[in-house]
Amino acid sequence: MKKSVLRAGLLSIICLTVALLHGQSGAMPADDPFLWLEESEGPRALAWAQAENEKTLGSLQSDPRYDRFYRDALTILQEKHRIPYVSLGGRGLENFWQDESHVRGIWRRTTLESYRTENPRWETILDIDALAAAENKNWVYKGRSCFGRRCLVELSDGGKDAVSIREFDRDAKSFVAGGFELPEGKQSVSWLDRDTVLVARDWGEGTTTEAGYAFVLKELKRAQPLDRAREVFRGERTDFEIVPLVLGEGRIHVTGVARRINGFECQYALFGPAGPIELDLPKKSAIVGIVSGRLLVKLDEDWMRSGETSFKAGSMISYDLAEWKQDPLRAKPSVVFQPNCRQALRGFGSSRNFLVLTILDNVQSKAFVYRYDQGRWHAKPIPLPENASVSLSAVSQQADEMMFSVSDYLAPTSLWYFDAKSKRLELLKTAPAAFDASKHVVEQFKATSRDGTRIPYFLVRPRSARFDGSTPTLLYGYGGFQVPLLPSYAGTVGRLWLEQGNAYVVGNLRGGGEFGPPWHQAGQGATKQKTWDDFIAVADDLIRRKVTSPRRLGVIGSSQGGLLVGAAMTQRPDLFNAAIIQVPLFDMLRFTHLGAGASWTAEYGDPAIPEQREWIEGYSPYQKLVPGKSYPEPFIFTSTKDDRVHPAHGRKAAAKLAALGQPYFYFENLDGGHSGAANFIEQARRLALEYTYASRRLSPEPPGAAP
């Protein structure tokens, strides 16, 4: 059976090679010979993936560097004294923890007093390893939402985005007999009261969007069968998805629905006695919470409200809640925060009496608390360490307590506690150092992209770098979905890469969120090529400065970042000698038919529309793999259980490279979902494989290394 499958795959490769060699362009034949790889768990596709895995493991795990990298990575990931991040609530500090004894993880809690100590006393609430063993399931914990002691726990089969949801009593530490239980699906649930939830999910044939998400919202009562739930809202099949909207400040004030038209546009509706009331908000906006009797809205586009007041993209505004509830269409908003051209609102949260914002200023972070008093918002900075990346880690809505994570490339991450009422700031935890950072420095430079735009990037390099092009360097990027890349401490990067005398670079590309919505929109849709141009410009700048050279330069990216690496590899293969492509998008002419791809047309465009297909086809890496070019031998990593970015993208990239006679490495993890790994053991293996590959391609070989 296995031999026949492999023989069939080989015949397909031979046929494609002949077709490509006789073609005059990079366009694929009308009938893609690798469509069979789009069947996620099809026997033929899995047999192909298994054969590829065996080949890759056989090569990379035989390298003398692999075992050391694996041991080091696993040691860092399972470090007992790493920071146990917690949530703040009325029932103490809760944490989800994985280590060598709890591979799947445990949900546990402690007190603030105990948490302040070096070895807190933890009380286990739910053991996922024990649950999986008892039920003979491949459970991966995906989170929870709670209403008092009752929680809706999300469990995934192998790491997929689709989850099963079950009601759990965190005080009794057991699942609730006869409680809410929702079968597997891509779904979202919000509590209305102890016995009622709002559920958006697949309710049967014709109730999911083209991307596979829900567009029908129903109200479900305790002990009520799913088929008896009452429909309260229905969107359109062409939407991205709908999610319930439930906002409270001590009690529930607002119930409604957020209808996500696409990845960035949303229409809000409140539930009223006469039916849903559509709100007068720009489509690129988000209702984010309630603080001090004010409703908060984040804007991702410029907004002129009814000819009255103009608000800038990236701002946060607020409404008087009572006025807004009385007449949401006439209530008048006011500004909370408005960015300048080099700023961006990064994160936000609300305590009992304060709004908390973290703000980026030229890719540097600061944190502020805001309080509404006498008709306006007053901001005060929190005196956290400077020249570092600051993120809001936890905030309590029952008190005015919050925690911040502070990190940079070379200093271990620290966790700070702040009481906004008393203004007390306290260092709670510092992660142990995972590598010797004394031999490296961090610098920020700017590269000039094709259209003249200056693109910032961070360079972490050895102090002793000779600037003769000899330093092995990995360039990381993302550049999409308004996601910023900020300085952060990565122990595995430090131990497995920097400590070897190498350099690491992070590019802040257009399409990301480093400078707010305009920075994202500059690399979106018809202008997506600018993201790839920016990445290539950073590579060129590193070579121009003689930090590295094409022989010593590699690129790395995941998901949208995998697409970025694929575009760079196919457009400028001369610049790189290694390419690590993690859970990637690759075939952009079929991305809307794979996984959740139909939900990303707002980022890339729709290949079904001729004008948009033209610009997508201009960079789609799968179609740009052509005869006659030599590509840097890539390492492609995917997951069978990835139901967000389909594994077929990576599979087809590898199969086409094989058809072209190009060398490559391919590995497909059976579990892990879009993260690529379901536990620390799988994550350590992935890291060891990737850095063995990168070292082999970019660094001088150690004695005894395999050729």
N, C-alpha and C positions, 0 to 999 in steps of 0.2 A: 504493500500500500504506500509506504513512505517513499520507496524508490520511484514508483509511478508518478507520484505527486511532484517529486523533484525533477523528473524527466520532463513532465508537462511544463513546469516552470522554465526549464532550460530551453525548450522549444519556443516558448513565448519570447524569451530574451533574444534568441537567434533571429526570430521574425522581426522583432523591433529593430535590431541592429541593421538588418538589410533595409528596412523602410527608412531609417534615419540616414543611412549612407547615400541613399538615392534621393533624399529630400533636399530642397534648396533653402529651407529656413528652419527655425527652431520650433515651428508649430507641430503639435502632435497629430498623428493620423486621426481620422474621424472616430475610429474605434480604438480606444486606448487599450492596449493589450494587457494592462495591469489593473483593470477594473476589478478583477477577482480579489485583489488585495484589500478592497474596500469592505469586504465582509469581515467584520471585527473578529468573530470567533469561528469563522468558517474553517473546516478541517484543512483545506488546501493552504489557506493563508497562515494558519497556525503552524503547519508543518514547515512552511517556508521560513517563518520567523524562528522556529526552533533550530533549523539548520544554520541560519545566520547567527543566532546566539552562540551555538557551539563553536563556530568558526572564530567569532570575536573573542569569546572567553578563552579559547585555546591559545590565541595569539597574545592577548594583553595580560592574562593571568600568569603566563609563563615568564613575563618580564620581571627581573629581580626587584623592580621598584613597586610592583603591585602589592605584595604582601605587607610591606611597610606602610604604604599609603592606606591600605584597608584597615590595618590595626590602629594607625594614628587617627583616621577619620572616625572609627567606631568609638575610640576612647574619648574623643572630643564630644561627639554627639551624646554619649552616655555619661558624660561628666556629672558626678553626683552633686557637685557644688555649683553647677550652672544655675542661673537665676530661674526660680519657679514663678513665672508670671501668673498673676491672680486677677480675679474679678472682685469688685467691692460691692457688697450688698448687705441686706439686713440679717443674713444668716452666716456672716463671717466672710473670710477670704477663700475663694474657691479656685482650684487649679486643676489642669489636666496634665498628667505626667507620664513620660515613657522612659524606661531604662532597660538594662539587661534582664531584670526580673519582671518587668511589665512591658513586654514588647508591643502589645496593642494599646496599653495605657490604662491608667486609673484616674477617675474623677474623685477629687479629695478636697478637704477644707481644713482651715486652721483659724486661729484668732490673730488679730494684728499684733498683740503682745508677743505671742509665740513666733509669729513671722519675723519679728525684729531680731530674733536670736539666730545663731549660726546654724542650729539644727532644730527647725520648727517641729512641733508635734502635729502630725497629720492624721486626720480621720478619713478613712476611705468611704466614699459614697457609692461608687459603682466601679467594679473591676471588669474591664472590657475583655481581658484575656479569659477570665473565668466564665463570663457570659458566652463568649464564642465557643469555648470548650463544651459548656453545658448544652448549647443549642446546635453544636456542630456546624457553625456558620463562620464565614470569613469576614467577621465584623470589623469595620474601621469606624471609629468615632468621628462624627462630623459636627458636633455641637449640640446646643440645647437652648430653649427659651422657656422662661419660668414665670409662673403666676403664684407668688407665695411659695409654699412648699411643693407645689405640683409643677413638673417640668415636662416639656415635650422633647424627648431625646432623639437625635437623628443618627441612624446607623446605616452605613454604606457597605454594600457587598464588594469588597476588594478595593475601595477607594473611589468608586464612581460618584459623579455628582448626584445621581438618582439615589434617594435615601428612603428607608423605612422609618416611620415616626411612631414612637410609643410613649405613653404617659408614664411618668416615674415620680414617685414620692421621695424627695430627697431627705426628708426627716426619717421616714420609715425605711429608707434605703431599699426600696423594692418597686417593681413595676405595679401599677394600679390594676387590680382585677376589675375587668369590665371597663377599663379606662379608654381614653382615645387611642386608637390604633389605626394608622394609615399605611397601606401597602406601598411597596417600592414605587418611586416616581420622582420626577423633578417637580418639587412642590414647595410651597411656602405657607406657613401657618402662623396666625397671631391669636392670642387669647383675647376674648371679650369679657368674660367673667369665668368663674370657677367651672361652670358647666357648659360654656359656649366658646367655640373657636371659629375664626374665619379661615377658610381653606381654599387655596388656588392650586389645582392639580389637574391631572388627566382624569376626567370623569367618564371616559368611554369614547367611542369613535367620534372623531370630529370635534374634540374639545381641546386640542393642543395647537399651538402655532406652527408655522412652517419650520421653526427652529426647535420644536419639540417641547416648548414650555406651555404653561397654562394660560388660557385667556378667559376662563370661566371661574368666578369666585362664588363660593357658597358658604352659608352659615350652617354649622354642624353642631348639634346638641349632644350632650353626653348620652351614651347608649343608643344613639340613633344610627341606623345603618347608613352607609354612604349614599345609597340610592334614594334615601329620604331627605337628604340635606336640601335646604332651601336656597335656590339661586338668588343672589343679590346683585350681581353685575356680570355682564358679558362684553368682552372686547371684540377685537377682530382677529381672524386667523393670520392676517398679515402683520399683527403686532409682534414685538419681541416677547413680551410676557405681561401679566398683571400680577401685582402683589398687594396684599391687604395693607391698609393704612390704619394704624391704631396708635393714638398719641395720648399720653397721660402725664399729669404732674401731681402724683399722689392718688389721683383717680382718672378714669378715662374721660377725656374732653372731646376727642375727635375720632370718628370712625369713617372710613371711606376706602378708596382704592387708588393705587398708583398704576395707571395704564402706561406701560413703557412701550412707546410706539416703535422705537429702535434702541440701539445701545446708548443713546445720549439724549433722546427727546422723550418727554413724559407729559401725560395729561392727568391731572388730579381731579377726583370727584369726591364730594362728601355725600354721605347717606342722610337724606332728609325724609320727613314724613311723606312728601309727594314724589320721592325718588331721588336719584343721584343729581347733585348740583355741580356742574363743571366750574372749576376755579379760574379766575383771571390771573394766570401766571404764565410766564414764558415757557415754551416747551423744554428749553434747556435750563431746568431749575430743579431743586429738590427741597421738599419740606423735611427739616432735619430734627425738630424737637420743640420743646416748650421750656422757657426759663423765665422766672419772675413774672408770670402772667403775660409773656410775649411769645408769639409764634415765630419761629426762625425759619428762614428760607435762604438757601444758597443758590446764587445765580451763576450759570455758566455761559451766558450770553448777555450782551448789552440789552437794556430794557428801558424803553420810554413808556411809562405807565399812563395811559389815557391822556397823553399830552401834558402831564403835570410835572413829573420828576424823572430825571434820567439816572439810571443805575448802571454801573460798569460791570462787565463780565468778570467773574471771580469775586464779586462782593457777597457779603451776607447782609440781609435785611431782616427787619422784624415788624410784626403787627401787634397791636393790642389784642389779646386773645378774646376778650369779651366783645369788643367791637367787631372783630373778624367773624366770630361765631354768629353774631346777630345779622351781619350782612357781609359775607366774604367778598362780594363783588365790589363793594364800595369802601371797605376799610382801607386806610392809608398807611403805607409802609414807611419806615425810616431806616437809615443806614446804620449798621453795626460796624462793619469793616469794609473798606474799599482799597484794593491794591494799587500800587504804582506799577510801572512797566517791568520792574525786575522782581516783583513780589508775587506770591501765590498763597492762597489759603490751603494749608495742608490737611489739618485735622481739627476735629471739634468734638465737644461733649458737654454735658450739662450736669452740674451737681444740684443740690437743693436750692441754692440761691445764686449760683454763678454760672456763666457761660465760659467755657475754656476753649481757646483757639491756639493752634500752633501754626506759625506763619513762616514761609520761606522767603528769604531776602538774598538774592544772588546765590541760591542753593545752600544758604546757611539758615539754621532753624532757631526760632525763638518761640517762647510760650507766654501767653497772657491770660489773665482772668478778667472777665467783663461783668460789670454789675449795672443793672438798670436802676437809675435813681433820678427823680425830679425831671422826668421827660426825656432823658438821654442815657446812652451807654457810656460808662467810664471804664477805661482799660488800664490795667496795671501789669507790668512785666513780672514774671516769676524769675528770680535770680539763679537760674540753672547755669551749669558750665557753658561757656561760649565756644564758638568755633567747632561745634559738634552738631550732630543730627538729633533733634529732640522730637519724640513722639509721645502722644498721650496713651499710656498703657492701660489705665483703669480709672474709673470715676464713679463715685457713689451718688445716687440720686436721693438717698435718705439723709445724707450729711453733706458737708462741703469738703470732703476728702478726695484726693486724686493722686495718681502715680504717673511718673514720666520715665521713659527709657531714654538714656543719653548715650550716644555711640559715635565713634568715628572709625577710620580704617585701621588705626594702629593701637588705640586704647580700648581695653576691654569694656564692654557695656556696663553701665551702672543704672540702678533703679532708685528713683527719688520719690519721697512721700511729701505731699504739700497739703496743709490744711488752710484753705482759702480764708476761713473765718478768722483764725488766729495768726495767719501769715507765717506759720512755722514750716520750715523746709528741713528735710531730714534725708540723709543718704541711708537707704535701707540695705541695698545689696550691690556688690560688684562681682561680676563674673571673673573666674580665674583666667589668667593669661594662657592662651592656647599656643602661642609661638613667641619667639624672640623678635620683638618689633624694633629693637634698638638699632638695627642695621638698615632700616628703611626710613624714608621720608615721604611726605605727601605734598604734592604741588598741584595747583590749579592753573590750567592753561586754556587758551582758546584757539580753535582751528577755524580757518575760513572755508566755508562751504562753497559749492559751485556758484550760487547766486550772490555771494559776498557776505552772507550772514555769518556772524561770529558764534561759534558753537563751543560752549565751555565743556571741559572734561577734567577729571581728576586722574593724576598719575601717582601711583605708589611704586617707588623705585628704590633700589639699593643706594645707600649713601655713596658707595664706592663705584657707582656706575661710570663707565669710561666714555660714554657718548661716542662710540665708534660703530654703533649698530649691532653690537654683539649680545645685548641683553635679551634673553627669551621673555616675551611679553604676551600677555593675554588681554585682549580688548573686549569688554563686555558692554552690551547695549540692549535697549528695549524699544523706546521711541513709539509708543502707541497708547491709545485709550486714556490719555491724560494722566498716565501713571508716572510719577517722578522717580528717578534713581538718586538716592541720597547716601552720603557717607555712612557706613555701618561696619561693625566689627564682625568679620567672618573668620572664626578660628580655623576652619578647615582650609580655606584659601591661604591663610597665613602659614599653616604647618605644611601643607602639601605643595604649595607653590612659592610663596614669598621666601620662606626659609631656605629654599634651594638657590637663592641669589637672583630670583626672577622679578619681573615687574608686572603690575596689574593696573588696568586702566578702565575707567567707567565714563562713557560718553553721555552727556545730557542733550539728547537729540530732539529735534522738533517731532511732534507727535506725542511726546511725553507731557508731564504736567509741571515741570520745574518752574515755569514762568506763567502758570495759569492757563485758562482756556485759549487765549490767542496762540500760545506756543503749541498747544495740541492741534488747533485748527490749521496751523501752518504746515502740518504734515499729516493731512487726513484726506481721504477720498482722492480727488484729482491731483492733489499735491503730495501724495504719499511718497513719490520718488524723492522728495526733499529729505525724508528720513534716511533713506539709503545714501543719498549724497552726503549727509552730515556724518554718517558713520565712516564712509570712505574718506572724508576730509580729515577726520581724527586720525585714521590710519596713516594717511599721507603726512600729517603733521608730525606724528611720532617718528616716521622715517626721516623727514626733513631735519628734525632736531637730533637725529642719530641716536635716539633712545634705543631704537631697534632697527631691524631691516626686514625685508620680506621673508628671508630665510628663517628669521626668529620670531615672526609675528603670527599669532593665532587669534581667532575671534570666537566668541561664545555668546549664546543667547537661548532663551527658552520661550516657547509659545509664539507670541508676536515677535519676540527676540529671535526665535528660530527662523522665522520668515526673514527677519533682518539679516541674519547670517547667510541664509540662502541667497538673498538678493546681492549681498556684497560678494559672496563667493562666485556667483555667476557673472556679475558685472565687472569685477576687478580681480580675477583669480591670480593675477600677477603680484598682488599686494600681500598675500597670506600663504602660510605653509601649513596651517591647521585650522579646522573649523569644527567646533563642538555645537551640534544642533539638537537641542532638547525639546521633546514633545512639540514639534514644529507645525506650523502651517507651511505648505509648500506648493500644492497644486491649487493656485488661486482661481483657476477657471472652473473648478468644481467645488470650491470650499463651501458654497451655500448648500451643497447636497451631502456634506459630510459632518457628522457630529452636530454641534450647535452652531455651525457656520452661518446659517441664514440669519442669525441674530447680529452679525457683525457687518452688515452691508453699510451701516452708517460710518464705519471706520474705513472701509476699503472701496465701497461701491458694489454694484450688483452686476456680475458678468452676464446676466440675462438681458441687460440693457446695452445695446450696441456701443453707445458713446462711452459708457463706463467700462465695458469689456475691453475697449481699446487701451485705456490707461492701465488696467490691471494686467492685460497681456503684455504690456511693455516691460513688466518686471517679474511676472510669475516665475519663480525659480525652476519649477518642474519643466515648464516649456522652454526655459533658457538653457537647460542642459543639452548641449548639441555636440555633434561630432567635430573633431578638429581642434578642440580646446583641451587644455590640461588644467584640471581643477585641483586645488589643495585636497589631499585625501581626507575626507570628513569623517567624523564620528557622529552617527545619528542615533539618538536615544528616544524611544517611545514607550507607551504603556498600552497593553491590550485593553485594560479597563478604563481608558481615557474616553469618557463619553462627552467631553467638551471639544477638544481638538482630536479628531479621529486619527487613530494610528496609521491609517492609509496614507496620510501625507508623508510620513517618514518612510513607510514601507515602499511606496512608489518611487520616492527619491532614490532609495538604495537600489531598487530593481532597475531603474533607468540607468544609473551609474554603471551597474553591471553590464547592461546591454551595450553601453558605450565603451566597455573595456577599461573603465576608470576604477582605481582602487578606492575602497571605503571600509569603514567599520559600521556595523549595525547591531544594536541590542534592543530587545523589546522585553520590558518587565511585564510579567503576567498580571501583577496587581499595581496598585498605586494611584490609579486615576490620573488626573492632570498634573499632580505633583510628581508623578513618575516613581514614587516609592511609598509604600504603606507603613513602613517602620524604619527604625534606625539601621537595622542590618541591611535592608535593601538600599537605603540612602548611602551608607558607607561603601557598599559595592559599586554604586553608580559613581561616586566621587573617586574611588580608587581607579576605576576603569578610565574615567575622563582624564585624570591627572597623569596616569601612566601613559595614555595616548598623547597628551600635550607634551609631556617630558620627552617622549620618544621623538616626536616631530620637531620640537623646537630647541631642546637642550642637547649638549654633548652627551653621548651615551656612556653610562657607567660601565666599569669593567664587567664583562660577562653578559652584557645585555644582548638580547636577541636582535638580529639584524632586521 
